[in-house]
Amino acid sequence: MPVGTRGAVKGLSPAQLAQTGTQILLANTYHLMLRPGAATIAALDGLHRFMGWDGALLTDSGGFQVYSLGALRRVDDDGVAFRSHLDGSPVRLTPESAIEIQNQLGADIIMPLDECPPLPSEPPVLAAAVRRTVAWARRSRAAHRRSDQALYGIVQGGLDLALRRACLAELVEIGFDGYALGGLSVGEPPEQMHAFVQTFASELPEDRPRYLMGVGTPVDLVRAVAAGMDQFDCVLPTRNGRKGYAFTSAGTLRLRNACHARSGEPLDPACGCYTCRTFTRAYLRHLILSGEVLGGTLVSLHNIAFYQSLMRQMRIAIADGTFDNWRRAFESGPAVRQSEEHE
């Protein structure tokens, strides 16, 4: 799911996203609550109409901001008190208000408020986050008012398998339409995240969607799908695209490198996206170095197309019963050299 935090995927129109094969976008409750406000969006026929997007939408609850805006928030058992990152005004999210806002926004999939601690965290911190996440999940389920919106539960617990299992057992007892793994890719080394997902993913209910939140690189996605995960969101395709980093079938391409200054090649000869059909590396490098907005747009467009193609290849291989062979070929190929720089 490309990330459209404030109701837009940076630099890309809904029509461009649809051309890449994108079927579902992610938007964020906290940011849309602050501006323009859930009531405004509801009065304009909901988030799909507001964004001009006729595909599916998922809204996060604002739980990630409990992690990312740590200096601007205070957590208690009732909810989270924020100082708005826009003007410093006090803002409060509770499990009930996060669901009410998402009911107003009208996304197809909504998420309960949860507490996402950074990694590493001390065991008492992880245990407290699990306790709150489960309590808030019960309140969120009780507050949910729309049968046309799927509500997922979020499993927390860091890298502690016992905590994760305890959290999952309580969420399954409550009952949700899908289950998400939160609290990963928040400071732990990638190899630890891969190992944890490989161990734990199969324990999520197999008859419900399994969503790995905030992940990741192409290698992350392939390994997580192999472990049994279904659904992902990540800012890397567009964030890296705006910086001139392209994901390609031959590995990560850095347009700022001088070797591309006179290159007449496309970003990826194996890609059929608009960017690769139309523009040379030399031109795209010129746009990036010149600070032209178009450069970030075109590279982001290619990156989203690359990610959607990767997911499509995996779906086909799974349906054909050839996924294990496909994965071995992928992991022995140049794409495993992708080494994106995270912000």
FIKE-797251 format. One record per residue (C-alpha): x, y, z. Coordinates in steps of 0.5 Angstrom, whole numbers, padded with zeros to 4 digits, always signed. Example, Ala and Ser with C-alpha at 12.3 -4.5 7.8 and 13.67 -1.06 7.14 Angstrom:
! residues 2
+0025-0009+0016
+0027-0002+0014
***
This chain:
! residues 343
+0000+0000+0000
+0003+0007-0002
+0003+0011+0004
-0002+0018+0003
-0001+0020+0010
-0005+0027+0009
-0009+0024+0004
-0004+0024-0002
+0002+0020-0004
+0007+0025-0005
+0008+0028-0012
+0003+0023-0015
-0004+0023-0017
-0009+0018-0016
-0009+0017-0024
-0002+0015-0024
-0002+0011-0018
-0008+0007-0021
-0003+0006-0027
+0002+0002-0023
-0003-0003-0021
-0004+0000-0014
-0011-0002-0011
-0010+0000-0004
-0007+0007-0001
-0006+0008+0007
-0008+0015+0010
-0007+0017+0017
-0012+0019+0022
-0008+0023+0027
-0006+0028+0021
-0013+0028+0018
-0016+0030+0024
-0011+0036+0025
-0012+0038+0018
-0017+0039+0015
-0021+0035+0020
-0026+0029+0020
-0032+0033+0020
-0030+0037+0014
-0028+0030+0010
-0035+0027+0012
-0039+0033+0010
-0035+0032+0003
-0038+0025+0002
-0032+0021+0005
-0024+0020+0004
-0025+0017-0002
-0029+0022-0006
-0024+0028-0002
-0018+0024-0005
-0021+0023-0012
-0019+0015-0011
-0024+0010-0013
-0020+0004-0010
-0019+0001-0003
-0017+0005+0003
-0014+0004+0010
-0013+0009+0015
-0008+0008+0021
-0011+0010+0028
-0005+0015+0030
-0002+0009+0034
+0005+0010+0030
+0005+0017+0032
+0005+0015+0039
+0012+0012+0037
+0014+0018+0032
+0012+0024+0036
+0015+0021+0042
+0017+0028+0044
+0010+0031+0043
+0006+0026+0047
+0004+0023+0053
+0001+0016+0054
-0004+0014+0059
-0009+0008+0060
-0014+0013+0057
-0011+0015+0051
-0006+0019+0048
-0005+0027+0049
-0001+0030+0044
+0002+0037+0043
+0000+0039+0035
+0006+0039+0031
+0003+0044+0027
+0002+0049+0032
+0003+0046+0039
-0005+0046+0041
-0007+0040+0045
-0010+0034+0042
-0012+0028+0045
-0014+0021+0042
-0017+0015+0045
-0019+0009+0043
-0026+0011+0042
-0025+0018+0038
-0020+0014+0034
-0025+0010+0031
-0030+0015+0031
-0026+0019+0026
-0024+0013+0022
-0032+0012+0022
-0033+0019+0019
-0027+0018+0014
-0030+0012+0011
-0024+0008+0009
-0025+0000+0008
-0020-0002+0013
-0019+0002+0020
-0014+0000+0025
-0015+0001+0033
-0011+0006+0037
-0005+0002+0040
+0002+0003+0043
+0008+0002+0039
+0014+0002+0043
+0021+0003+0040
+0026-0003+0040
+0030-0004+0044
+0025-0003+0050
+0026-0006+0057
+0021-0012+0058
+0017-0008+0063
+0016-0002+0057
+0014-0008+0052
+0009-0011+0057
+0006-0004+0059
+0005-0003+0051
+0001-0010+0050
-0003-0009+0056
-0005-0002+0054
-0006-0005+0046
-0011-0010+0048
-0015-0006+0053
-0015-0001+0047
-0017-0006+0042
-0023-0008+0047
-0025-0001+0047
-0024+0000+0040
-0028-0006+0038
-0034-0004+0042
-0034+0003+0039
-0034+0001+0032
-0040+0003+0028
-0040+0001+0021
-0041-0006+0018
-0038-0004+0012
-0031-0002+0015
-0026-0008+0017
-0023-0007+0023
-0016-0010+0024
-0013-0012+0031
-0005-0010+0032
-0001-0015+0036
+0005-0012+0040
+0010-0014+0044
+0017-0013+0041
+0021-0019+0039
+0019-0022+0046
+0015-0029+0043
+0011-0030+0049
+0009-0023+0050
+0007-0023+0042
+0003-0030+0043
-0001-0027+0049
-0003-0021+0046
-0005-0025+0040
-0009-0030+0044
-0013-0024+0047
-0014-0020+0040
-0017-0027+0037
-0022-0027+0043
-0024-0020+0042
-0025-0022+0034
-0022-0018+0029
-0023-0018+0021
-0015-0018+0020
-0009-0018+0024
-0003-0014+0024
+0004-0014+0026
+0006-0007+0029
+0012-0005+0033
+0017-0008+0028
+0022-0004+0024
+0023+0001+0029
+0030+0001+0031
+0032-0007+0031
+0037-0009+0026
+0033-0012+0020
+0036-0019+0021
+0032-0019+0028
+0026-0017+0024
+0026-0022+0019
+0028-0028+0024
+0022-0026+0028
+0017-0025+0022
+0019-0032+0020
+0018-0035+0027
+0011-0031+0029
+0007-0030+0022
+0005-0037+0022
+0001-0036+0028
-0003-0031+0026
-0010-0033+0024
-0009-0036+0017
-0017-0035+0015
-0016-0027+0016
-0011-0022+0012
-0004-0021+0016
-0001-0014+0015
+0006-0013+0017
+0006-0005+0018
+0011+0000+0016
+0015-0005+0012
+0019-0005+0008
+0025-0006+0003
+0024-0011-0003
+0028-0016+0001
+0023-0015+0007
+0017-0016+0003
+0019-0023-0001
+0022-0026+0006
+0015-0023+0010
+0011-0026+0004
+0015-0033+0005
+0013-0033+0012
+0006-0032+0011
+0004-0024+0011
+0000-0021+0006
-0001-0014+0006
+0005-0008+0007
+0005-0001+0007
+0012+0003+0007
+0014+0010+0005
+0021+0008+0002
+0018+0008-0006
+0017+0015-0005
+0021+0018+0000
+0027+0015-0004
+0024+0017-0010
+0024+0024-0008
+0032+0023-0007
+0034+0020-0013
+0034+0013-0011
+0031+0008-0016
+0029+0001-0014
+0031-0004-0020
+0031-0011-0022
+0039-0010-0022
+0039-0007-0015
+0039+0000-0013
+0040+0006-0017
+0043+0012-0015
+0042+0018-0020
+0046+0023-0017
+0052+0019-0019
+0056+0022-0024
+0056+0015-0029
+0049+0017-0030
+0050+0024-0033
+0050+0022-0040
+0046+0015-0040
+0041+0014-0045
+0038+0008-0041
+0032+0008-0038
+0032+0007-0030
+0030-0001-0031
+0030-0004-0038
+0026-0009-0035
+0021-0004-0033
+0015-0002-0037
+0012+0004-0033
+0011+0011-0036
+0018+0013-0033
+0022+0008-0036
+0018+0008-0043
+0020+0016-0044
+0026+0018-0040
+0033+0017-0040
+0037+0017-0033
+0041+0023-0036
+0035+0027-0036
+0032+0024-0029
+0039+0026-0026
+0039+0033-0029
+0032+0034-0026
+0034+0031-0019
+0040+0035-0019
+0036+0041-0021
+0031+0041-0015
+0026+0040-0020
+0019+0037-0017
+0018+0033-0023
+0024+0029-0022
+0022+0026-0015
+0015+0025-0018
+0018+0021-0024
+0023+0017-0020
+0017+0015-0015
+0012+0013-0020
+0017+0008-0022
+0019+0006-0015
+0011+0005-0014
+0011+0001-0021
+0017-0003-0019
+0014-0005-0012
+0007-0007-0015
+0010-0011-0020
+0014-0015-0015
+0008-0016-0011
+0004-0018-0017
+0010-0023-0019
+0009-0026-0012
+0002-0027-0013
+0003-0031-0019
+0008-0035-0017
+0004-0037-0011
-0002-0039-0015
+0002-0043-0020
+0005-0047-0014
+0012-0044-0016
+0014-0039-0010
+0019-0043-0007
+0023-0043-0014
+0021-0036-0015
+0024-0034-0008
+0031-0037-0009
+0032-0034-0016
+0030-0027-0013
+0035-0028-0007
+0040-0030-0011
+0040-0024-0016
+0042-0017-0016
+0036-0015-0013
+0038-0017-0006
+0043-0012-0006
+0038-0007-0005
+0041-0002+0001
+0036+0003+0001
+0038+0009+0006
+0032+0010+0011
+0031+0017+0014
***
